[in-house]
Every structure is written in structure tokens, then in C-alpha cells.
Amino acid sequence: MSQFDTLFDRKAGNARKWADSVLAKKFGLTPNAIPMDLADLDFPVAPPIHDAVMARAAVSDYSYTYIPDAFNETVIAWNARRFGLELEADWLKLSYGTVPTLHYIVQAFTAVGESVLINTPAYDPFAEAVEHNQRQLITSPLKLENDRYVFDFEDMADKMARPDEKVFILCSPQNPSGRVWTAEELEQVGDLCLQHHVLLVSDEIHRDIVYPGVHFTSIWQACPAIRDHSILCLSPNKAFNLGGLKTSYVVIPDAGIRDRLAQQFAANSITSPNSFAIPALIAAYTKCDAWLDEMVAYVADNFAYLRDRLAEIPEMQMMPAESGFLAWIDVRRLFADEAELKRFFTACDLSCVVGSYFVADGEGFVRLNIGMPRPLLKEALDRILAIYATWHQKEAPVLK
């Protein structure tokens, strides 16, 4: 039995994903619901992280803190050991989360009315970081080829050529699909940004959860020339379930870009870190390699289990899994519209994220979080199959 098979009561910790009031209000679900929407893990935190937080709590001093040298040393060692990235301490800047950091980047490197490019479907807060700051959102739809997403480089080039286009936000690996971009694809992305003088912001926070047999390449490794014209957004939050500690960081080799963003951080009062954030990060990056490797293998097996169970529903086509704990499923052949999709999952007493959430080009898809103990995943799939068996029979929707 795996340590990740153990059922874990997250309601005791006020987990937003498991809050009965949220599940009832947002999804119309019961207290017996299984949430599969919010992108976090339903596993207890790795024991060394728990121990580090408890040791810090025992100090009984939760006042203002500073960033010790151990933070830089740990981040540099982790990136070298796990990803072959050689970083320098001066390049690092701690932040309170990747999403707020995207807001600060948009504020720092664009003016009101200027444009930011993203690929779609995309994590909706990418769009919010642009539009909530009165900038123009430009989208370049990913193309679906052989059941996986690919870039439309011609479309991206056309949109980067706009005189008002200043920043491109890359999601690598991609959310919601988990697609891991190849070095060749990323090299073309970097070359386009260089050609059109567009700042490249690479969100690589899902990189720690790439499956065995799949190779992750950072944008800097694929296109070294983009390094001084880019910002990496990194975090232990997804892999180690530390979202509540607001622990992320950016890596910026170019001093001019780094100073400009630092000024924006200061303007937003980003100062001392959470008391528990750095001890948790240091524990994760120094003592949890084995835990992470086991967790990634477990989630990869969850995907295989999901694929096998969904084989009983031919109208649900899961995109091949390469990373993360989020399944991206094509349900266009099963549901006539999104309202019907929602009714189905409400009947299952499961929460999900419908495709329209992902800015554009996600309609007809659903995202399910399967980062959970397999007995819980089995129960969720039992519900899906049971409701599917009794769902009203009708002619399948015709794909356009």
C-alpha cells in the first residue's frame, strides 16, 4: 500500500476545495461531494515539510522576517540538481504567489492600453492579470493535432508583430492540458519573442510533476538567447501543496528587468515573507526528493487508472497525460452544451472545471483534478460510470 492511498480529512484544515459551503453554493453539491476542481493535492504534506513548519512554530515568534542566504542556496541547488539550470543568487526574487506576480509584471512592463499575448485555452487568472490592469488581452489559440496541443506559430508571429504587443506569457507545462513542450517548440517561441522584442514570461510551476519517460525543458535551455529578455516564474506550491504559504519566486538574469520588477514589488508593498514559507521551501527542496518522485509516479498511475476506467465511456476522450495532476477531457460527443455537462457532474456529486473557464477555446472540455488517493478516485469514477449508465439516451452531438 502506498502512503498516498491514505484518505485524508482536509475539511479539518479549512481547505477551500473541500468547504461544504463553497461546494453547495458554487456547484450545488452535497456534503458527500468529491471536489475535482481546485488545482491542489489531496495528500498530507511531506513529513519533512510538516516537521520544518512545526519547528518554526515552536519558536513562538511570528513577526516580520527576512530572506536568509539559505533560501538562495537551496533554490540554486534544487534547480541545478533537478533541472540542470545554473542560477545565481542575484537573479532570485521571492514573491507571494505566481498569480499576483503576473499582475506586477503586467504593471511593470506594459502601459494601460498595451497588449499581452497568451495561448488558449489558458488558466483564467492569466487573462485577469491583463484585463484587471486595463491592458488588452490578445489570444493565440493552440491547435489540436493528434490529441495534443501544438503552437500556431504563424498566428503567434502575426500577433507579436503588433506595435502594442509587449509581453508573452508562456505556460510550460501547459495548463489545463499538462502538455510538455519540446525543446524545438520552445526554441521557436523564444526566437519569435526575440524577433519582435516581446518580453517572455515563462510560468514553469508545474515542471516538478512531469511523468517518467517525459522530459521537461526550460525555455532558457531551449533558447539560451532569450535568457536576458525573460522572466521565469517558479514555485514549490504545486508539487508540495504549499499554496497556503504563498511561496513563489522569479528568476531574472537581466539587471534592468530585475530592477524594474523590484520597483513594482516595492510599489505593491511586497516585503518580508511569511514566517513559515522559507522553512517549508527549504525542507521541500532539500529533504523531499524521494517523496516527490513517489508522488509523481503515483499520480501517473492515477492517470492510467482514469484512462482505463473512461474506456467504458467512449464519448469521453482524455488528452494523453504528460505532467501534473489535472486531466483534460474532451466531452463534446457526450454533451450538447456546457449546461448539460454541469448537470451531469452535479448528478455525480462531483465538482469540476468546465472548459469555458479557460479564457477561450476550451468549450466542450472538462478539467478534473486527480491528485488524490486512488480509493477516492475510484469512488469518483464509480459515480461517473453509474450516472453515465442512466443518463438519458439521445443522438450524440455532431462535432463542428
N, C-alpha and C positions, 0 to 999 in steps of 0.2 A: 504494500500500500504506500502510495506517495504521500509526502507531507502536504501536498496540495489537494489531496482528496478530502481533507477535513473541512466540514461545514463550519462556517464562522459567522457569528451573530454580529453584523455590522450596525444594526439598529442601536445597539448599546453605546456606540460612539457618535451618534447623531450624523451618520453618513447621509449626505443629501440624496444619494442614489436610492437608498433604502427607506427614506422617510415616507410613512404611510400617508401623511397629509399631501405630500408632493405627488405621489403616485395616484392618489384619488383625484386631486384637483387637475393635474396635467393630463392624465391618461384615463381617468375613470376606472381605476383598478381597485382591487380589494386588498386587505392586509395580508392575504396569501400570495400576492403578486411576486413574480420574479423579475426584477429590473434588468434589462439588457440594453439600456440606452447610454447612460453616462460612461465616459471612457476612463474608468479606473478598474482596479483589480479587486476581486472578492477573496483574496488570500490574506492571512495575517502578515504583517511586515516581517522582513527577515530578522531573525533573532539578534544579530549584532547591531542592527539599527535600533531595535527596541531597547537593547542594553545601553546604547550610547545616549539615547534620549532620557532614559531613567537616570543614568549617571549625571547628566546635565541638570535634570530636575532636582536631584539631591543637593545641588549646590545652593539652592534657595535664593538665587539672585537672578531675576528675570528683567533686569533693567537694560539700558542701552548697551549694545555690543559693538565690536569692531571685527574686521575681517583679518584673521591671523594668516601668517605665511603658510600654515599647514593647508589652508584652502587652495592656494595656488599650486603648491607642491602636489597635492592629491589630484587635482584636476589635470595637471600636466601629466602625471604618471598614468592616470586612467586612460587618457586619450592616446598616449603612446602605446600602452600595453594592449588595449582592446581594439584600437582603430589605426594604429600606425601614424597618427597625427603628431607632429612635433610642434608644440606650442611654447609660448614664452609668457612669463608672469605678467608683463606689462600689457599683454593683449586681452586679459581677462577682466570682466566686469560682472559682478553679482547683480542679479535682478530679482524682482518679486514674482516672476512668472513670465512665460513666453508671450501670452496674450497681451498683458499690459506693455511688455517690451515692444511689441509690434506697434502699439499706439505711439510710444515715444519715438520709434524710428520714423513713422509716418510724419509726426510733428516736426522732427529734426531735419528731415531730408526732402520734404516737399512743402510747397506753399498751398494755401487754400485755393482750390480750383484745379490744382495739378493732378496728375493721374498716377495710379498704382495698378500694376498688372498682376493677376493671379490666374492659375489654371482652374477650370471647373470640371467636375464637381469639386468643391472645396469646403473645408471646415469654416462654418459661418462666421466665427469671430475674425477671420482674415478680412472678410468684407466689412465687418463692423469697425475694425481698426481704421479702415479707409474712410468709410462714409460718415462715421460719427465724428470725424475730424474735418468734415467738409471738403474732402478730396474726392476725385472722380474715380470710381472703380471701373477698370477695364478687365474683361474676362476673355480668356482663350480656352475654348473647350478642348478637353482631351479627346482623342479618338479611340474608339473601342475596336481593337483588332485582335482576332484570335483569343477572345475572352480576357483581354487585358488592356489597360490604358497605355497609350503612347502619346507623345507630344505632337502637336501640329506645328512644326517649325515654321512653315510658311506663314501661318496665321500669327504666330508669335512675333516673327520678324516685322510683319506689317504693323502690328500694334506697338512694338517697341520703337518704330520709326517715327511715331507721333512726337511732335516737339514738346508736348506737355507731359510725356511719359517719363517718370523719374526713377521709379523703384519697381523691381520684380520680386515677389515673394514666392519662393520655391518651397514645396513641401516634400521632403525626402527623408524617409519613405513617405509615400503619398497617403493622405487621409481624405476620404474614407476607405480606399481600396486596399491599402497595405502594399501597393506596388513598390518594388525596389528598383530604382532607375539604374541602368547600366552606365559604365564609365563613358561609353561612346555617346549615349544620350546626354549625359551631364556635360560632357565637353562641348557639345553643340549649344547647350543652354548658356554656358559660360561665354562662349565665343559671341553669341548674339548680344549678351549684355555688354561685353566689351566693345563690340562694333557700334552699338547705339548709345554708349555712355550711360547705361542704366545701372543703378546700384542694385546688386543682387543680395537678397536676404534669404538665407537657407535655413529653414526650420528642420532640424535633424533630430528632434526629440524622441522619435520612435526608433532610432537606429539601434538601440540596445536590444531590441526584440526582433532580430532578423533570424529566420529559421535555419537550422542546419542544412547545408548544401546551397544556401543563397549567400552571395557576397555583397556586402554594403560598401559603397564607395562614396566618400565625401566629395562635395563639389570641388574642394581645393585639390584633392588628389586627381580628379578627372581633368581639371582645367587650372593648373597652377597659376596661370597669368591672372585669374580672377581674384586671387587672394587679397590683393591690395585694393580691390574695388567691391568688397563684400563684407557681410556680417554673418557669422554663424550663431544660431540660437540653439543652445544645448541645455539639457536638464536631466536629473535623475528621477524626475517625478513620475513618468510613465512606467519605467521599468521597475521602480522600487515602491510605487504607490505613495509618494510623498507630496501629492498635490496640496494638501492642507498646510504644509510647511512653507509654501511659496518660495521654492528653491530652484532658481534657474540662473543661467549665466550666458553672456555673449562673449564671442571671441572676435577681436578686431585688430588685425596686424597694422593697418594704416593709422598713423598717429592723428592725422587730420579728421578722419571719420570717427575715430575713438573719442577725440576731444569734443567733437560736435555732439555725439550722443551723450557723453558725460554731462555736458551742459544741460541737455534736455532732461536727464535723470535728476540733476540738481533742481531744475525748474519745477519738477514734479515731486520734490522732497523725498527722493529715493536715497536714504541714508543708511542707518545701521540695520543689519539683518535680524531676522527672527532668532530668538535665543537658541532654538533647537535646530535651526536649519543647517548650519555648518557642521555640528556634530553628527547629524544624520547623514549628510552628504559624505563626510569623511569615512564614516563606518560603511556606507554603501560601496564606496569606491575603493576601499582597502580590505574589506573583510567579507564581501558578499559575491565574489565571482562565481563560486560553486552554486550558491543559491540561485543566482540569476540564470546560469546555464541550465539548471534543472527546471526552473520555471519556464524558460523559453521552450525547452523540449516538451514540457507538459502541455503548454498552450498549443504547440504544433500538433500534438496528439489530439487535443480538443478539436482542432480544425479537421483532422482526418475523421474523427468520430462524427462531427457535424456533417461532413461530406457524405459519409456512408448512410447516415440516417435520412438526409434530404434526398438521397437517391430514390426514396419512396414517394417523393413529390416532384415529378419531372418538370412541373411548371416553375419550380424554384431553382435557379441556376446560380450557384455560388462562384464568384470570381476566384481563380486559383490563389491560394494564400502564400505570401512570401514573408510577411512580417506582421508584428502587432498582435492584438487580441480582438480585432474588430472584423467581423465577416461582412462583406458587401455582396448582397444577393439581388439578382435580377428577378423581379416578380411580375413583370409586365404580362406574362402569359396567364397569370393566375387572377389578377385583379384588374377590373375595368378602370379604376381610378384610385387615388390615394385615400379617399373616404372609405372605400371598401377595404383597403389594406388595414386602415386603422381599426375598423370594426372587427376584422379577423383577429388582430393581436389583442384587442380588448376582450374578445371572447376567450382567448387563450390565457388571460390574466397575466400578460407579459408586456413590458414596455419595450419600445424600440425607437430608432430614429429614422423617420421617413425621408425619402430622397430629396424632397423639396427643401429640406433644411440646409442642404449643401450648396447654397447660393444659386446655382443653375446647373442644368444638365444631369441632375440626379433623379428626376422623376421616374417612377417605375422601379426604383430600387429601395431596399431597406438595409439599414446597418444594425447588426446585432453584436453586442459585446459578449464574447465567450471566455473572458478571462475569469473563470470561476471553477470551483471544484466540479469534477466530472459528474458526481451524483446529482448536483444541482442542474448541470447542463442536460443530463438525461431527463430530469423531470420537465424542464422547459421544452425539450424536443418531444417528449411524450404528449404534452399538451398540444403542441403544434400539429402533430400527426393525428391526434384524436379529433381536433376541430376540423382539420382538413377532410377527414373521413366523413364528417357530417355536413360540411359546407355545401350550400346549395349548388346543385349541378346546373351548369349553363355552358354555352359555347365559349370557348377560350377567346380572350381578346386578340385581335389581329394586330401584329406589330406594324408600325408605320415604317 
